[in-house]
Amino acid sequence: MDTATIILIIGAAAALIWHVVATIMIYDNLRKRGEKVSFILLRLFSTGYAARYRELTRKETGQTGPLFFHYVFSINAVLLFIVLAVIVRGF
């Protein structure tokens, strides 16, 4: 493996950790607001929880909460890093 591929894989891993942290923070935020959320089913319902977080923050402040953007951007960063690593490696 060349250096560029390793750097891209490390970037993907970092973005994945960022995504997991953002997901857990959304879960915690919803739980503190009294919403019914399940930590055990977090992986299955994370997209729904993010949508609910977005809806609640829009109702409260008129704007989407920052955790939603962390959630969306981080998973897209993971995808981008992986695609770039595959391209650099040469399929």
NORJO-V104761 format. One record per residue. SS is DSSP state (H for helix, E for strand, - for the rest). D_LAST is the distance of its C-alpha to the last C-alpha in Angstrom with 2 decimals. Layout:
BEGIN
ss;d_last
SS;D_LAST
SS;D_LAST
END
This chain:
BEGIN
ss;d_last
-;12.55
-;13.65
H;16.09
H;14.21
H;11.69
H;14.88
H;16.74
H;14.38
H;14.49
H;18.24
H;18.51
H;16.97
H;19.42
H;22.25
H;21.66
H;21.62
H;24.90
H;26.25
H;25.55
H;27.32
H;30.22
H;30.56
H;30.63
H;33.30
H;35.27
H;35.33
H;36.50
H;39.18
H;40.29
H;40.76
H;42.58
H;44.93
-;45.72
-;46.87
-;44.06
-;43.31
-;39.87
-;38.51
-;36.58
-;35.67
-;34.04
H;32.48
H;28.86
H;29.89
H;32.06
H;30.50
H;29.75
H;33.32
H;34.72
H;32.98
H;34.45
H;37.83
H;37.71
H;37.02
H;39.89
H;42.30
H;41.71
H;42.11
H;45.39
H;46.65
H;45.73
-;44.67
-;41.23
-;38.05
-;37.93
H;35.57
H;33.87
H;32.43
H;30.62
H;29.33
H;28.09
H;26.27
H;24.93
H;23.61
H;21.56
H;20.10
H;19.36
H;17.48
H;15.32
H;14.86
H;14.02
H;11.36
H;9.71
H;10.21
H;8.93
H;5.42
H;6.00
H;7.88
H;5.95
-;3.79
-;0.00
END
